[in-house]
């Protein structure tokens, strides 16, 4: 997997980067990914947004 497809997912509540993932940049050009994930710092499920 190439590094330019890697993205960081940041918790919207505590602003910590807790997940790394990848996405297809050909199909999802200008869309910022947002997923519900478990944050171990908040200790609950929160929305995580893609960062640069």
C-alpha positions as a Markdown table, in Angstrom:
| # | Residue | x | y | z |
|---|---|---|---|---|
| 1 | Unk | 0.0 | 0.0 | 0.0 |
| 2 | Unk | 1.4 | 3.4 | -0.9 |
| 3 | Unk | 1.8 | 6.2 | 1.6 |
| 4 | Unk | -0.1 | 8.7 | -0.5 |
| 5 | Unk | -3.3 | 6.8 | 0.0 |
| 6 | Unk | -3.0 | 6.8 | 3.8 |
| 7 | Unk | -5.2 | 9.2 | 5.9 |
| 8 | Unk | -5.4 | 10.0 | 9.6 |
| 9 | Unk | -8.7 | 10.0 | 11.4 |
| 10 | Unk | -9.0 | 12.5 | 14.2 |
| 11 | Unk | -11.6 | 12.5 | 17.0 |
| 12 | Unk | -13.9 | 15.4 | 16.8 |
| 13 | Unk | -14.2 | 15.8 | 20.6 |
| 14 | Unk | -10.7 | 15.5 | 22.0 |
| 15 | Unk | -8.8 | 16.2 | 18.7 |
| 16 | Unk | -6.4 | 13.3 | 19.0 |
| 17 | Unk | -5.4 | 11.1 | 16.0 |
| 18 | Unk | -6.4 | 7.6 | 17.0 |
| 19 | Unk | -6.8 | 5.8 | 13.6 |
| 20 | Unk | -4.9 | 5.5 | 10.3 |
| 21 | Unk | -6.7 | 4.2 | 7.2 |
| 22 | Unk | -6.6 | 4.5 | 3.4 |
| 23 | Unk | -9.0 | 5.5 | 0.7 |
| 24 | Unk | -9.2 | 5.4 | -3.0 |
| 25 | Unk | -8.5 | 9.0 | -4.1 |
| 26 | Unk | -9.7 | 8.4 | -7.6 |
| 27 | Unk | -13.3 | 7.8 | -6.5 |
| 28 | Unk | -13.4 | 10.1 | -3.4 |
| 29 | Unk | -11.7 | 13.2 | -4.7 |
| 30 | Unk | -12.9 | 16.2 | -2.6 |
| 31 | Unk | -14.8 | 14.3 | 0.1 |
| 32 | Unk | -13.5 | 14.3 | 3.6 |
| 33 | Unk | -14.2 | 10.9 | 5.2 |
| 34 | Unk | -16.1 | 10.8 | 8.5 |
| 35 | Unk | -16.7 | 7.6 | 10.4 |
| 36 | Unk | -18.0 | 6.7 | 13.9 |
| 37 | Unk | -15.1 | 5.0 | 15.7 |
| 38 | Unk | -14.2 | 4.2 | 19.3 |
| 39 | Unk | -11.9 | 6.8 | 20.9 |
| 40 | Unk | -9.8 | 5.3 | 23.7 |
| 41 | Unk | -9.2 | 8.8 | 25.2 |
| 42 | Unk | -12.8 | 9.7 | 25.4 |
| 43 | Unk | -13.8 | 6.1 | 26.1 |
| 44 | Unk | -16.9 | 6.2 | 23.8 |
| 45 | Unk | -17.9 | 6.1 | 20.2 |
| 46 | Unk | -17.4 | 9.5 | 18.5 |
| 47 | Unk | -17.3 | 10.8 | 14.9 |
| 48 | Unk | -13.8 | 10.8 | 13.5 |
| 49 | Unk | -12.9 | 13.1 | 10.6 |
| 50 | Unk | -10.1 | 12.8 | 8.1 |
| 51 | Unk | -7.2 | 15.2 | 8.6 |
| 52 | Unk | -4.3 | 16.2 | 6.3 |
